Amino acid sequence: MCLGIPMQIKSIDGFTARCEAKGIERDVSLFMLQHETLQPDDFVVVHVGYAIQKVTPQEARSAWEIYDEMLRKLDQDA
């Protein structure tokens, strides 16, 4: 199973953004979102190092709530 991870853009340099989620920062390619207007503090879904979709803060928050619940359940079953 593959997951896209919501991350918040911290800075942009050309087609590369420094993004953060849960205290982890990564450089992310914005190449696939050339048609979008992106700026620091926007949220994007990241898959294998590429931003693949711009999302609202609420959509990012909802996705993380689901992921956190999945992790809690895995911990309980272990």
mmJSON file of the N, C-alpha and C atoms, coordinates in Angstrom:
{"data_MODEL":{"atom_site":{
"group_PDB":["ATOM","ATOM","ATOM","ATOM","ATOM","ATOM","ATOM","ATOM","ATOM","ATOM","ATOM","ATOM","ATOM","ATOM","ATOM","ATOM","ATOM","ATOM","ATOM","ATOM","ATOM","ATOM","ATOM","ATOM","ATOM","ATOM","ATOM","ATOM","ATOM","ATOM","ATOM","ATOM","ATOM","ATOM","ATOM","ATOM","ATOM","ATOM","ATOM","ATOM","ATOM","ATOM","ATOM","ATOM","ATOM","ATOM","ATOM","ATOM","ATOM","ATOM","ATOM","ATOM","ATOM","ATOM","ATOM","ATOM","ATOM","ATOM","ATOM","ATOM","ATOM","ATOM","ATOM","ATOM","ATOM","ATOM","ATOM","ATOM","ATOM","ATOM","ATOM","ATOM","ATOM","ATOM","ATOM","ATOM","ATOM","ATOM","ATOM","ATOM","ATOM","ATOM","ATOM","ATOM","ATOM","ATOM","ATOM","ATOM","ATOM","ATOM","ATOM","ATOM","ATOM","ATOM","ATOM","ATOM","ATOM","ATOM","ATOM","ATOM","ATOM","ATOM","ATOM","ATOM","ATOM","ATOM","ATOM","ATOM","ATOM","ATOM","ATOM","ATOM","ATOM","ATOM","ATOM","ATOM","ATOM","ATOM","ATOM","ATOM","ATOM","ATOM","ATOM","ATOM","ATOM","ATOM","ATOM","ATOM","ATOM","ATOM","ATOM","ATOM","ATOM","ATOM","ATOM","ATOM","ATOM","ATOM","ATOM","ATOM","ATOM","ATOM","ATOM","ATOM","ATOM","ATOM","ATOM","ATOM","ATOM","ATOM","ATOM","ATOM","ATOM","ATOM","ATOM","ATOM","ATOM","ATOM","ATOM","ATOM","ATOM","ATOM","ATOM","ATOM","ATOM","ATOM","ATOM","ATOM","ATOM","ATOM","ATOM","ATOM","ATOM","ATOM","ATOM","ATOM","ATOM","ATOM","ATOM","ATOM","ATOM","ATOM","ATOM","ATOM","ATOM","ATOM","ATOM","ATOM","ATOM","ATOM","ATOM","ATOM","ATOM","ATOM","ATOM","ATOM","ATOM","ATOM","ATOM","ATOM","ATOM","ATOM","ATOM","ATOM","ATOM","ATOM","ATOM","ATOM","ATOM","ATOM","ATOM","ATOM","ATOM","ATOM","ATOM","ATOM","ATOM","ATOM","ATOM","ATOM","ATOM","ATOM","ATOM","ATOM","ATOM","ATOM","ATOM","ATOM","ATOM","ATOM","ATOM","ATOM","ATOM","ATOM"],
"id":[1,2,3,4,5,6,7,8,9,10,11,12,13,14,15,16,17,18,19,20,21,22,23,24,25,26,27,28,29,30,31,32,33,34,35,36,37,38,39,40,41,42,43,44,45,46,47,48,49,50,51,52,53,54,55,56,57,58,59,60,61,62,63,64,65,66,67,68,69,70,71,72,73,74,75,76,77,78,79,80,81,82,83,84,85,86,87,88,89,90,91,92,93,94,95,96,97,98,99,100,101,102,103,104,105,106,107,108,109,110,111,112,113,114,115,116,117,118,119,120,121,122,123,124,125,126,127,128,129,130,131,132,133,134,135,136,137,138,139,140,141,142,143,144,145,146,147,148,149,150,151,152,153,154,155,156,157,158,159,160,161,162,163,164,165,166,167,168,169,170,171,172,173,174,175,176,177,178,179,180,181,182,183,184,185,186,187,188,189,190,191,192,193,194,195,196,197,198,199,200,201,202,203,204,205,206,207,208,209,210,211,212,213,214,215,216,217,218,219,220,221,222,223,224,225,226,227,228,229,230,231,232,233,234],
"type_symbol":["N","C","C","N","C","C","N","C","C","N","C","C","N","C","C","N","C","C","N","C","C","N","C","C","N","C","C","N","C","C","N","C","C","N","C","C","N","C","C","N","C","C","N","C","C","N","C","C","N","C","C","N","C","C","N","C","C","N","C","C","N","C","C","N","C","C","N","C","C","N","C","C","N","C","C","N","C","C","N","C","C","N","C","C","N","C","C","N","C","C","N","C","C","N","C","C","N","C","C","N","C","C","N","C","C","N","C","C","N","C","C","N","C","C","N","C","C","N","C","C","N","C","C","N","C","C","N","C","C","N","C","C","N","C","C","N","C","C","N","C","C","N","C","C","N","C","C","N","C","C","N","C","C","N","C","C","N","C","C","N","C","C","N","C","C","N","C","C","N","C","C","N","C","C","N","C","C","N","C","C","N","C","C","N","C","C","N","C","C","N","C","C","N","C","C","N","C","C","N","C","C","N","C","C","N","C","C","N","C","C","N","C","C","N","C","C","N","C","C","N","C","C","N","C","C","N","C","C","N","C","C","N","C","C"],
"label_atom_id":["N","CA","C","N","CA","C","N","CA","C","N","CA","C","N","CA","C","N","CA","C","N","CA","C","N","CA","C","N","CA","C","N","CA","C","N","CA","C","N","CA","C","N","CA","C","N","CA","C","N","CA","C","N","CA","C","N","CA","C","N","CA","C","N","CA","C","N","CA","C","N","CA","C","N","CA","C","N","CA","C","N","CA","C","N","CA","C","N","CA","C","N","CA","C","N","CA","C","N","CA","C","N","CA","C","N","CA","C","N","CA","C","N","CA","C","N","CA","C","N","CA","C","N","CA","C","N","CA","C","N","CA","C","N","CA","C","N","CA","C","N","CA","C","N","CA","C","N","CA","C","N","CA","C","N","CA","C","N","CA","C","N","CA","C","N","CA","C","N","CA","C","N","CA","C","N","CA","C","N","CA","C","N","CA","C","N","CA","C","N","CA","C","N","CA","C","N","CA","C","N","CA","C","N","CA","C","N","CA","C","N","CA","C","N","CA","C","N","CA","C","N","CA","C","N","CA","C","N","CA","C","N","CA","C","N","CA","C","N","CA","C","N","CA","C","N","CA","C","N","CA","C","N","CA","C","N","CA","C","N","CA","C","N","CA","C","N","CA","C","N","CA","C"],
"label_alt_id":[null,null,null,null,null,null,null,null,null,null,null,null,null,null,null,null,null,null,null,null,null,null,null,null,null,null,null,null,null,null,null,null,null,null,null,null,null,null,null,null,null,null,null,null,null,null,null,null,null,null,null,null,null,null,null,null,null,null,null,null,null,null,null,null,null,null,null,null,null,null,null,null,null,null,null,null,null,null,null,null,null,null,null,null,null,null,null,null,null,null,null,null,null,null,null,null,null,null,null,null,null,null,null,null,null,null,null,null,null,null,null,null,null,null,null,null,null,null,null,null,null,null,null,null,null,null,null,null,null,null,null,null,null,null,null,null,null,null,null,null,null,null,null,null,null,null,null,null,null,null,null,null,null,null,null,null,null,null,null,null,null,null,null,null,null,null,null,null,null,null,null,null,null,null,null,null,null,null,null,null,null,null,null,null,null,null,null,null,null,null,null,null,null,null,null,null,null,null,null,null,null,null,null,null,null,null,null,null,null,null,null,null,null,null,null,null,null,null,null,null,null,null,null,null,null,null,null,null,null,null,null,null,null,null],
"label_comp_id":["MET","MET","MET","CYS","CYS","CYS","LEU","LEU","LEU","GLY","GLY","GLY","ILE","ILE","ILE","PRO","PRO","PRO","MET","MET","MET","GLN","GLN","GLN","ILE","ILE","ILE","LYS","LYS","LYS","SER","SER","SER","ILE","ILE","ILE","ASP","ASP","ASP","GLY","GLY","GLY","PHE","PHE","PHE","THR","THR","THR","ALA","ALA","ALA","ARG","ARG","ARG","CYS","CYS","CYS","GLU","GLU","GLU","ALA","ALA","ALA","LYS","LYS","LYS","GLY","GLY","GLY","ILE","ILE","ILE","GLU","GLU","GLU","ARG","ARG","ARG","ASP","ASP","ASP","VAL","VAL","VAL","SER","SER","SER","LEU","LEU","LEU","PHE","PHE","PHE","MET","MET","MET","LEU","LEU","LEU","GLN","GLN","GLN","HIS","HIS","HIS","GLU","GLU","GLU","THR","THR","THR","LEU","LEU","LEU","GLN","GLN","GLN","PRO","PRO","PRO","ASP","ASP","ASP","ASP","ASP","ASP","PHE","PHE","PHE","VAL","VAL","VAL","VAL","VAL","VAL","VAL","VAL","VAL","HIS","HIS","HIS","VAL","VAL","VAL","GLY","GLY","GLY","TYR","TYR","TYR","ALA","ALA","ALA","ILE","ILE","ILE","GLN","GLN","GLN","LYS","LYS","LYS","VAL","VAL","VAL","THR","THR","THR","PRO","PRO","PRO","GLN","GLN","GLN","GLU","GLU","GLU","ALA","ALA","ALA","ARG","ARG","ARG","SER","SER","SER","ALA","ALA","ALA","TRP","TRP","TRP","GLU","GLU","GLU","ILE","ILE","ILE","TYR","TYR","TYR","ASP","ASP","ASP","GLU","GLU","GLU","MET","MET","MET","LEU","LEU","LEU","ARG","ARG","ARG","LYS","LYS","LYS","LEU","LEU","LEU","ASP","ASP","ASP","GLN","GLN","GLN","ASP","ASP","ASP","ALA","ALA","ALA"],
"label_asym_id":["A","A","A","A","A","A","A","A","A","A","A","A","A","A","A","A","A","A","A","A","A","A","A","A","A","A","A","A","A","A","A","A","A","A","A","A","A","A","A","A","A","A","A","A","A","A","A","A","A","A","A","A","A","A","A","A","A","A","A","A","A","A","A","A","A","A","A","A","A","A","A","A","A","A","A","A","A","A","A","A","A","A","A","A","A","A","A","A","A","A","A","A","A","A","A","A","A","A","A","A","A","A","A","A","A","A","A","A","A","A","A","A","A","A","A","A","A","A","A","A","A","A","A","A","A","A","A","A","A","A","A","A","A","A","A","A","A","A","A","A","A","A","A","A","A","A","A","A","A","A","A","A","A","A","A","A","A","A","A","A","A","A","A","A","A","A","A","A","A","A","A","A","A","A","A","A","A","A","A","A","A","A","A","A","A","A","A","A","A","A","A","A","A","A","A","A","A","A","A","A","A","A","A","A","A","A","A","A","A","A","A","A","A","A","A","A","A","A","A","A","A","A","A","A","A","A","A","A","A","A","A","A","A","A"],
"label_entity_id":["1","1","1","1","1","1","1","1","1","1","1","1","1","1","1","1","1","1","1","1","1","1","1","1","1","1","1","1","1","1","1","1","1","1","1","1","1","1","1","1","1","1","1","1","1","1","1","1","1","1","1","1","1","1","1","1","1","1","1","1","1","1","1","1","1","1","1","1","1","1","1","1","1","1","1","1","1","1","1","1","1","1","1","1","1","1","1","1","1","1","1","1","1","1","1","1","1","1","1","1","1","1","1","1","1","1","1","1","1","1","1","1","1","1","1","1","1","1","1","1","1","1","1","1","1","1","1","1","1","1","1","1","1","1","1","1","1","1","1","1","1","1","1","1","1","1","1","1","1","1","1","1","1","1","1","1","1","1","1","1","1","1","1","1","1","1","1","1","1","1","1","1","1","1","1","1","1","1","1","1","1","1","1","1","1","1","1","1","1","1","1","1","1","1","1","1","1","1","1","1","1","1","1","1","1","1","1","1","1","1","1","1","1","1","1","1","1","1","1","1","1","1","1","1","1","1","1","1","1","1","1","1","1","1"],
"label_seq_id":[1,1,1,2,2,2,3,3,3,4,4,4,5,5,5,6,6,6,7,7,7,8,8,8,9,9,9,10,10,10,11,11,11,12,12,12,13,13,13,14,14,14,15,15,15,16,16,16,17,17,17,18,18,18,19,19,19,20,20,20,21,21,21,22,22,22,23,23,23,24,24,24,25,25,25,26,26,26,27,27,27,28,28,28,29,29,29,30,30,30,31,31,31,32,32,32,33,33,33,34,34,34,35,35,35,36,36,36,37,37,37,38,38,38,39,39,39,40,40,40,41,41,41,42,42,42,43,43,43,44,44,44,45,45,45,46,46,46,47,47,47,48,48,48,49,49,49,50,50,50,51,51,51,52,52,52,53,53,53,54,54,54,55,55,55,56,56,56,57,57,57,58,58,58,59,59,59,60,60,60,61,61,61,62,62,62,63,63,63,64,64,64,65,65,65,66,66,66,67,67,67,68,68,68,69,69,69,70,70,70,71,71,71,72,72,72,73,73,73,74,74,74,75,75,75,76,76,76,77,77,77,78,78,78],
"pdbx_PDB_ins_code":[null,null,null,null,null,null,null,null,null,null,null,null,null,null,null,null,null,null,null,null,null,null,null,null,null,null,null,null,null,null,null,null,null,null,null,null,null,null,null,null,null,null,null,null,null,null,null,null,null,null,null,null,null,null,null,null,null,null,null,null,null,null,null,null,null,null,null,null,null,null,null,null,null,null,null,null,null,null,null,null,null,null,null,null,null,null,null,null,null,null,null,null,null,null,null,null,null,null,null,null,null,null,null,null,null,null,null,null,null,null,null,null,null,null,null,null,null,null,null,null,null,null,null,null,null,null,null,null,null,null,null,null,null,null,null,null,null,null,null,null,null,null,null,null,null,null,null,null,null,null,null,null,null,null,null,null,null,null,null,null,null,null,null,null,null,null,null,null,null,null,null,null,null,null,null,null,null,null,null,null,null,null,null,null,null,null,null,null,null,null,null,null,null,null,null,null,null,null,null,null,null,null,null,null,null,null,null,null,null,null,null,null,null,null,null,null,null,null,null,null,null,null,null,null,null,null,null,null,null,null,null,null,null,null],
"Cartn_x":[0.849,0.0,0.89,0.515,1.251,0.393,1.051,0.342,0.955,0.109,0.565,0.524,1.583,1.701,1.488,0.53,0.345,1.518,2.079,3.184,2.949,3.509,3.379,4.654,4.486,5.628,6.209,7.52,8.223,8.953,9.523,10.203,10.209,10.374,10.383,11.589,12.282,13.406,13.24,12.697,12.428,11.361,11.693,10.747,11.002,11.71,11.971,11.437,10.724,10.189,10.755,11.026,11.356,10.022,9.638,8.335,8.502,7.48,7.53,6.227,6.363,5.213,5.672,4.967,5.258,6.708,7.27,8.633,9.714,9.345,10.304,10.289,11.472,11.576,12.194,11.705,12.196,12.191,13.114,13.047,12.102,11.186,10.127,10.103,9.971,9.866,8.456,8.39,7.106,6.833,7.669,7.585,6.198,5.543,4.23,3.109,3.405,2.389,2.745,3.401,3.799,2.616,1.448,0.247,-0.384,0.052,-0.519,0.273,-0.417,0.253,0.515,1.786,2.16,3.027,2.867,3.661,3.892,4.861,5.075,3.773,3.611,2.447,1.336,1.416,0.459,0.731,-0.269,-0.144,-0.204,0.647,0.661,0.714,0.219,0.343,1.613,2.493,3.79,3.811,4.254,4.407,5.755,6.587,7.946,8.73,8.644,9.449,8.851,7.651,6.981,5.685,5.469,4.171,3.212,2.112,1.2,-0.149,-0.42,-1.715,-1.624,-2.218,-2.361,-3.639,-3.585,-4.76,-4.952,-6.146,-6.437,-5.849,-5.668,-5.207,-6.129,-7.432,-8.375,-8.196,-7.993,-7.764,-6.483,-5.437,-4.184,-4.399,-5.096,-5.38,-6.202,-7.213,-8.058,-7.253,-6.369,-5.539,-4.649,-4.042,-3.18,-3.966,-5.201,-6.042,-6.275,-6.521,-6.73,-5.44,-4.308,-3.026,-2.687,-2.911,-2.63,-3.497,-4.759,-5.651,-5.176,-4.736,-4.211,-2.994,-2.11,-0.928,-1.285,-2.272,-2.729,-3.258,-4.046,-4.612,-3.517,-2.503,-1.4,-0.657,-0.454,0.217,-0.608,-1.93,-2.8,-2.799,-2.7,-2.732,-1.387,-0.345,0.999,1.22],
"Cartn_y":[-1.176,0.0,1.233,2.216,3.474,4.582,5.463,6.585,7.893,8.883,10.241,10.932,11.636,12.262,13.769,14.329,15.777,16.466,17.453,18.218,19.703,20.518,21.963,22.537,23.371,24.006,25.066,24.984,25.963,26.992,26.55,27.468,26.849,27.706,27.253,27.849,26.992,27.422,26.755,27.485,26.911,25.847,24.628,23.513,22.606,23.123,22.353,23.114,22.389,22.992,22.253,22.993,22.379,22.244,20.995,20.722,20.061,20.194,19.653,18.955,17.848,17.14,16.423,16.639,15.939,16.124,17.31,17.606,17.111,16.448,15.932,16.839,17.262,18.098,17.312,17.587,16.936,17.938,17.739,18.47,17.709,18.434,17.833,18.508,17.72,18.262,18.808,20.011,20.628,20.498,19.759,19.663,19.267,18.345,17.87,18.876,19.928,20.934,22.299,22.279,23.531,24.458,23.875,24.648,25.301,24.914,25.44,26.663,27.577,28.668,28.186,28.01,27.503,28.524,28.568,29.485,28.862,29.385,28.866,28.871,27.857,27.588,26.832,26.674,25.814,24.358,23.519,22.09,21.326,20.311,19.45,18.001,17.105,15.672,15.22,14.528,14.11,12.592,12.135,10.697,10.496,9.658,9.356,10.609,11.641,12.841,13.881,13.625,14.575,15.074,16.376,16.926,16.588,15.907,15.45,16.153,16.891,17.573,18.641,19.793,20.833,20.532,20.651,20.387,21.531,21.601,22.617,22.188,23.129,22.751,21.721,21.851,20.891,19.502,19.412,18.108,17.461,18.264,17.743,17.259,18.032,17.666,16.376,16.263,15.061,13.824,13.955,12.819,12.381,13.341,12.979,12.352,12.778,12.142,10.67,10.39,9.002,8.206,8.762,8.055,7.783,8.772,8.585,7.47,7.41,6.356,4.98,4.903,3.653,3.197,4.117,3.769,3.326,3.979,3.572,2.138,1.827,0.476,-0.563,-0.223,-1.15,-1.408,-0.362,-0.511,-1.376,-1.222,-2.005,-3.485,-3.758,-5.14,-5.852,-5.091,-5.704,-6.363],
"Cartn_z":[0.0,0.0,0.0,-0.769,-0.842,-0.249,0.476,1.079,0.61,0.42,0.22,1.574,1.898,3.21,3.089,3.832,3.817,4.512,3.842,4.406,4.16,5.051,4.924,4.315,3.313,2.659,3.603,3.81,4.642,3.786,2.665,1.747,0.356,-0.649,-2.041,-2.747,-3.519,-4.341,-5.697,-6.652,-7.973,-7.88,-8.324,-8.261,-7.06,-6.056,-4.843,-3.641,-2.793,-1.568,-0.36,0.683,1.976,2.688,3.012,3.601,4.962,5.811,7.165,7.503,8.228,8.789,10.048,11.132,12.39,12.826,12.566,12.984,12.043,10.962,9.982,8.756,8.31,7.114,5.97,4.778,3.565,2.416,1.466,0.209,-0.707,-1.327,-2.132,-3.499,-4.546,-5.897,-6.136,-6.68,-7.044,-8.535,-9.24,-10.69,-11.179,-10.485,-10.935,-10.656,-9.892,-9.58,-10.179,-11.319,-11.973,-12.235,-12.45,-12.775,-11.542,-10.345,-9.097,-8.62,-7.974,-7.287,-5.864,-5.544,-4.224,-3.512,-2.202,-1.389,-0.02,0.73,2.078,2.882,3.714,4.559,3.846,2.512,1.814,2.186,1.998,2.25,0.935,0.826,-0.35,0.115,-0.734,-0.484,-1.199,-0.453,-0.982,-1.115,-2.289,-2.547,-3.216,-2.654,-3.115,-3.534,-2.712,-2.936,-3.853,-4.363,-5.257,-4.627,-4.696,-4.321,-5.458,-5.123,-6.175,-6.139,-5.052,-4.945,-3.869,-4.144,-3.127,-2.341,-1.02,-0.188,0.8,1.349,2.359,3.702,4.615,5.948,6.608,6.405,6.989,6.393,5.084,4.46,4.99,5.173,5.727,7.155,7.951,9.345,9.412,8.567,8.544,8.163,7.182,6.78,7.937,8.639,9.768,10.906,11.115,12.138,11.795,10.522,10.085,10.237,9.793,9.916,11.376,12.252,13.677,14.264,13.852,14.329,13.836,12.594,12.057,12.882,13.21,13.996,15.412,16.015,17.341,17.307,16.295,16.176,15.968,15.157,14.957,16.274,17.056,18.356,19.304,19.273,20.142,19.758,18.467,17.989,18.159,18.379,18.484,19.818],
"occupancy":[1.0,1.0,1.0,1.0,1.0,1.0,1.0,1.0,1.0,1.0,1.0,1.0,1.0,1.0,1.0,1.0,1.0,1.0,1.0,1.0,1.0,1.0,1.0,1.0,1.0,1.0,1.0,1.0,1.0,1.0,1.0,1.0,1.0,1.0,1.0,1.0,1.0,1.0,1.0,1.0,1.0,1.0,1.0,1.0,1.0,1.0,1.0,1.0,1.0,1.0,1.0,1.0,1.0,1.0,1.0,1.0,1.0,1.0,1.0,1.0,1.0,1.0,1.0,1.0,1.0,1.0,1.0,1.0,1.0,1.0,1.0,1.0,1.0,1.0,1.0,1.0,1.0,1.0,1.0,1.0,1.0,1.0,1.0,1.0,1.0,1.0,1.0,1.0,1.0,1.0,1.0,1.0,1.0,1.0,1.0,1.0,1.0,1.0,1.0,1.0,1.0,1.0,1.0,1.0,1.0,1.0,1.0,1.0,1.0,1.0,1.0,1.0,1.0,1.0,1.0,1.0,1.0,1.0,1.0,1.0,1.0,1.0,1.0,1.0,1.0,1.0,1.0,1.0,1.0,1.0,1.0,1.0,1.0,1.0,1.0,1.0,1.0,1.0,1.0,1.0,1.0,1.0,1.0,1.0,1.0,1.0,1.0,1.0,1.0,1.0,1.0,1.0,1.0,1.0,1.0,1.0,1.0,1.0,1.0,1.0,1.0,1.0,1.0,1.0,1.0,1.0,1.0,1.0,1.0,1.0,1.0,1.0,1.0,1.0,1.0,1.0,1.0,1.0,1.0,1.0,1.0,1.0,1.0,1.0,1.0,1.0,1.0,1.0,1.0,1.0,1.0,1.0,1.0,1.0,1.0,1.0,1.0,1.0,1.0,1.0,1.0,1.0,1.0,1.0,1.0,1.0,1.0,1.0,1.0,1.0,1.0,1.0,1.0,1.0,1.0,1.0,1.0,1.0,1.0,1.0,1.0,1.0,1.0,1.0,1.0,1.0,1.0,1.0,1.0,1.0,1.0,1.0,1.0,1.0],
"B_iso_or_equiv":[0.0,0.0,0.0,0.0,0.0,0.0,0.0,0.0,0.0,0.0,0.0,0.0,0.0,0.0,0.0,0.0,0.0,0.0,0.0,0.0,0.0,0.0,0.0,0.0,0.0,0.0,0.0,0.0,0.0,0.0,0.0,0.0,0.0,0.0,0.0,0.0,0.0,0.0,0.0,0.0,0.0,0.0,0.0,0.0,0.0,0.0,0.0,0.0,0.0,0.0,0.0,0.0,0.0,0.0,0.0,0.0,0.0,0.0,0.0,0.0,0.0,0.0,0.0,0.0,0.0,0.0,0.0,0.0,0.0,0.0,0.0,0.0,0.0,0.0,0.0,0.0,0.0,0.0,0.0,0.0,0.0,0.0,0.0,0.0,0.0,0.0,0.0,0.0,0.0,0.0,0.0,0.0,0.0,0.0,0.0,0.0,0.0,0.0,0.0,0.0,0.0,0.0,0.0,0.0,0.0,0.0,0.0,0.0,0.0,0.0,0.0,0.0,0.0,0.0,0.0,0.0,0.0,0.0,0.0,0.0,0.0,0.0,0.0,0.0,0.0,0.0,0.0,0.0,0.0,0.0,0.0,0.0,0.0,0.0,0.0,0.0,0.0,0.0,0.0,0.0,0.0,0.0,0.0,0.0,0.0,0.0,0.0,0.0,0.0,0.0,0.0,0.0,0.0,0.0,0.0,0.0,0.0,0.0,0.0,0.0,0.0,0.0,0.0,0.0,0.0,0.0,0.0,0.0,0.0,0.0,0.0,0.0,0.0,0.0,0.0,0.0,0.0,0.0,0.0,0.0,0.0,0.0,0.0,0.0,0.0,0.0,0.0,0.0,0.0,0.0,0.0,0.0,0.0,0.0,0.0,0.0,0.0,0.0,0.0,0.0,0.0,0.0,0.0,0.0,0.0,0.0,0.0,0.0,0.0,0.0,0.0,0.0,0.0,0.0,0.0,0.0,0.0,0.0,0.0,0.0,0.0,0.0,0.0,0.0,0.0,0.0,0.0,0.0,0.0,0.0,0.0,0.0,0.0,0.0],
"pdbx_formal_charge":[null,null,null,null,null,null,null,null,null,null,null,null,null,null,null,null,null,null,null,null,null,null,null,null,null,null,null,null,null,null,null,null,null,null,null,null,null,null,null,null,null,null,null,null,null,null,null,null,null,null,null,null,null,null,null,null,null,null,null,null,null,null,null,null,null,null,null,null,null,null,null,null,null,null,null,null,null,null,null,null,null,null,null,null,null,null,null,null,null,null,null,null,null,null,null,null,null,null,null,null,null,null,null,null,null,null,null,null,null,null,null,null,null,null,null,null,null,null,null,null,null,null,null,null,null,null,null,null,null,null,null,null,null,null,null,null,null,null,null,null,null,null,null,null,null,null,null,null,null,null,null,null,null,null,null,null,null,null,null,null,null,null,null,null,null,null,null,null,null,null,null,null,null,null,null,null,null,null,null,null,null,null,null,null,null,null,null,null,null,null,null,null,null,null,null,null,null,null,null,null,null,null,null,null,null,null,null,null,null,null,null,null,null,null,null,null,null,null,null,null,null,null,null,null,null,null,null,null,null,null,null,null,null,null],
"auth_seq_id":[1,1,1,2,2,2,3,3,3,4,4,4,5,5,5,6,6,6,7,7,7,8,8,8,9,9,9,10,10,10,11,11,11,12,12,12,13,13,13,14,14,14,15,15,15,16,16,16,17,17,17,18,18,18,19,19,19,20,20,20,21,21,21,22,22,22,23,23,23,24,24,24,25,25,25,26,26,26,27,27,27,28,28,28,29,29,29,30,30,30,31,31,31,32,32,32,33,33,33,34,34,34,35,35,35,36,36,36,37,37,37,38,38,38,39,39,39,40,40,40,41,41,41,42,42,42,43,43,43,44,44,44,45,45,45,46,46,46,47,47,47,48,48,48,49,49,49,50,50,50,51,51,51,52,52,52,53,53,53,54,54,54,55,55,55,56,56,56,57,57,57,58,58,58,59,59,59,60,60,60,61,61,61,62,62,62,63,63,63,64,64,64,65,65,65,66,66,66,67,67,67,68,68,68,69,69,69,70,70,70,71,71,71,72,72,72,73,73,73,74,74,74,75,75,75,76,76,76,77,77,77,78,78,78],
"auth_comp_id":["MET","MET","MET","CYS","CYS","CYS","LEU","LEU","LEU","GLY","GLY","GLY","ILE","ILE","ILE","PRO","PRO","PRO","MET","MET","MET","GLN","GLN","GLN","ILE","ILE","ILE","LYS","LYS","LYS","SER","SER","SER","ILE","ILE","ILE","ASP","ASP","ASP","GLY","GLY","GLY","PHE","PHE","PHE","THR","THR","THR","ALA","ALA","ALA","ARG","ARG","ARG","CYS","CYS","CYS","GLU","GLU","GLU","ALA","ALA","ALA","LYS","LYS","LYS","GLY","GLY","GLY","ILE","ILE","ILE","GLU","GLU","GLU","ARG","ARG","ARG","ASP","ASP","ASP","VAL","VAL","VAL","SER","SER","SER","LEU","LEU","LEU","PHE","PHE","PHE","MET","MET","MET","LEU","LEU","LEU","GLN","GLN","GLN","HIS","HIS","HIS","GLU","GLU","GLU","THR","THR","THR","LEU","LEU","LEU","GLN","GLN","GLN","PRO","PRO","PRO","ASP","ASP","ASP","ASP","ASP","ASP","PHE","PHE","PHE","VAL","VAL","VAL","VAL","VAL","VAL","VAL","VAL","VAL","HIS","HIS","HIS","VAL","VAL","VAL","GLY","GLY","GLY","TYR","TYR","TYR","ALA","ALA","ALA","ILE","ILE","ILE","GLN","GLN","GLN","LYS","LYS","LYS","VAL","VAL","VAL","THR","THR","THR","PRO","PRO","PRO","GLN","GLN","GLN","GLU","GLU","GLU","ALA","ALA","ALA","ARG","ARG","ARG","SER","SER","SER","ALA","ALA","ALA","TRP","TRP","TRP","GLU","GLU","GLU","ILE","ILE","ILE","TYR","TYR","TYR","ASP","ASP","ASP","GLU","GLU","GLU","MET","MET","MET","LEU","LEU","LEU","ARG","ARG","ARG","LYS","LYS","LYS","LEU","LEU","LEU","ASP","ASP","ASP","GLN","GLN","GLN","ASP","ASP","ASP","ALA","ALA","ALA"],
"auth_asym_id":["A","A","A","A","A","A","A","A","A","A","A","A","A","A","A","A","A","A","A","A","A","A","A","A","A","A","A","A","A","A","A","A","A","A","A","A","A","A","A","A","A","A","A","A","A","A","A","A","A","A","A","A","A","A","A","A","A","A","A","A","A","A","A","A","A","A","A","A","A","A","A","A","A","A","A","A","A","A","A","A","A","A","A","A","A","A","A","A","A","A","A","A","A","A","A","A","A","A","A","A","A","A","A","A","A","A","A","A","A","A","A","A","A","A","A","A","A","A","A","A","A","A","A","A","A","A","A","A","A","A","A","A","A","A","A","A","A","A","A","A","A","A","A","A","A","A","A","A","A","A","A","A","A","A","A","A","A","A","A","A","A","A","A","A","A","A","A","A","A","A","A","A","A","A","A","A","A","A","A","A","A","A","A","A","A","A","A","A","A","A","A","A","A","A","A","A","A","A","A","A","A","A","A","A","A","A","A","A","A","A","A","A","A","A","A","A","A","A","A","A","A","A","A","A","A","A","A","A","A","A","A","A","A","A"],
"auth_atom_id":["N","CA","C","N","CA","C","N","CA","C","N","CA","C","N","CA","C","N","CA","C","N","CA","C","N","CA","C","N","CA","C","N","CA","C","N","CA","C","N","CA","C","N","CA","C","N","CA","C","N","CA","C","N","CA","C","N","CA","C","N","CA","C","N","CA","C","N","CA","C","N","CA","C","N","CA","C","N","CA","C","N","CA","C","N","CA","C","N","CA","C","N","CA","C","N","CA","C","N","CA","C","N","CA","C","N","CA","C","N","CA","C","N","CA","C","N","CA","C","N","CA","C","N","CA","C","N","CA","C","N","CA","C","N","CA","C","N","CA","C","N","CA","C","N","CA","C","N","CA","C","N","CA","C","N","CA","C","N","CA","C","N","CA","C","N","CA","C","N","CA","C","N","CA","C","N","CA","C","N","CA","C","N","CA","C","N","CA","C","N","CA","C","N","CA","C","N","CA","C","N","CA","C","N","CA","C","N","CA","C","N","CA","C","N","CA","C","N","CA","C","N","CA","C","N","CA","C","N","CA","C","N","CA","C","N","CA","C","N","CA","C","N","CA","C","N","CA","C","N","CA","C","N","CA","C","N","CA","C","N","CA","C","N","CA","C","N","CA","C","N","CA","C"],
"pdbx_PDB_model_num":[1,1,1,1,1,1,1,1,1,1,1,1,1,1,1,1,1,1,1,1,1,1,1,1,1,1,1,1,1,1,1,1,1,1,1,1,1,1,1,1,1,1,1,1,1,1,1,1,1,1,1,1,1,1,1,1,1,1,1,1,1,1,1,1,1,1,1,1,1,1,1,1,1,1,1,1,1,1,1,1,1,1,1,1,1,1,1,1,1,1,1,1,1,1,1,1,1,1,1,1,1,1,1,1,1,1,1,1,1,1,1,1,1,1,1,1,1,1,1,1,1,1,1,1,1,1,1,1,1,1,1,1,1,1,1,1,1,1,1,1,1,1,1,1,1,1,1,1,1,1,1,1,1,1,1,1,1,1,1,1,1,1,1,1,1,1,1,1,1,1,1,1,1,1,1,1,1,1,1,1,1,1,1,1,1,1,1,1,1,1,1,1,1,1,1,1,1,1,1,1,1,1,1,1,1,1,1,1,1,1,1,1,1,1,1,1,1,1,1,1,1,1,1,1,1,1,1,1,1,1,1,1,1,1]
}}}
